[in-house]
Amino acid sequence: MFDYCPNLEKLKPYSVDEADWDIKLDANESPCNLPPLVRERILERMDYLAFNRYPDIEGRDLRVALAEGLGLTWQQVAIGNGSSELLLALCQLFGGPGRSIAFPTPSFSMYGIYAQVTGSKALSIPLALEEVFDRDAVVAAVRKEDAKLLLLCNPNNPTGAVIDQEDIEYILTQVSCPVVVDEAYYEFYGKSSIKLLGEYENLIITRTFSKAYGLAATRAGYLMGNPEVVRLLEKVLMPYHVNAITQIAAETVWLMRDQFEATIRQIVVERKRMADALKELPGIEVYPSQTNFLLLKVAAHKICLENLAAAQIAVRAMGTGVLTNCLRVTVGTPIENDAFLTAMRKIAGGQL
Ligand code: PMP
């Protein structure tokens, strides 16, 4: 009925099953609300907020705080409504009609969507699940299509796999387009490409407060890169795009980030406990993960999903191709993980 943008005709909107689950292990969120001291500090600061005023247009305090902690200048840092906004802005800036945006697949599904909504050509580079990262396939695809932007997810969602820093550096030397390393799950891995920023002008890194730092509700993310890229992004980002509440929450969380270390460590320990327990079960393959989730290939995929849903446990069912029969489960609290493992043992034993 409506005559709308033709790029969007075939696009399926991102959708999630928002039922009221008892145990929510489907969105890679932090299983814990903010540490009490951090929450208290944010609420105290909110008391002084001038709600009638637009937020700081440059987001200067948050950018300065991030830059100081990261050993960068604030001009090398941009902030966004979640890293999602920054990824979309990068696609707007470097993509567009007749221009390709490349990304390995399977990876974060929004890369393809952002490429499409910006009218760019989504160039997905299929990579096998079990094999080591094929850096030459990525370089060849970018060169062949003269891609204008390359998106690499490290560690990768939804596989949990990592790309060696050597491979990232190799790619940076082999392609001329900007290369985004999406480090949304960095805190659960501990290795970053940040040290390459000084050497490679085409490197851009994005991170989020939505995972390890438990701020998914306010949406906050940041980008590190060449000051020129940061300035160019102002062409596409809305004025005052990051609201004052988000800026205050993210700055407070960042300045108090030591308060999150225990939970991050617990998630890493729990990730191994879950993986080890799941490997014992028949018909389940567990992929190595450096994130806060595990990718599983389950022979009885449909039955498994039905039984988890009946047990009120939300996980993310993955799609087709190499992810056929896969599901992604977020590492939750030890109690939530126990409930998941109990359900999986029952499913594997055919007792449900
Ligand atoms: N990148 C990756 C790889 C993700 O998994 C996500 C969230 N699922 C994001 C970016 C976006 O996170 P946010 O917008 O909440 O910062």
Residues whose N, C-alpha, C, O or C-beta is under 5 A from the ligand:
A	BS01	PMP	N81 G82 S83 S84 F108 C153 N157 D182 A184 T208 S210 A220 G221
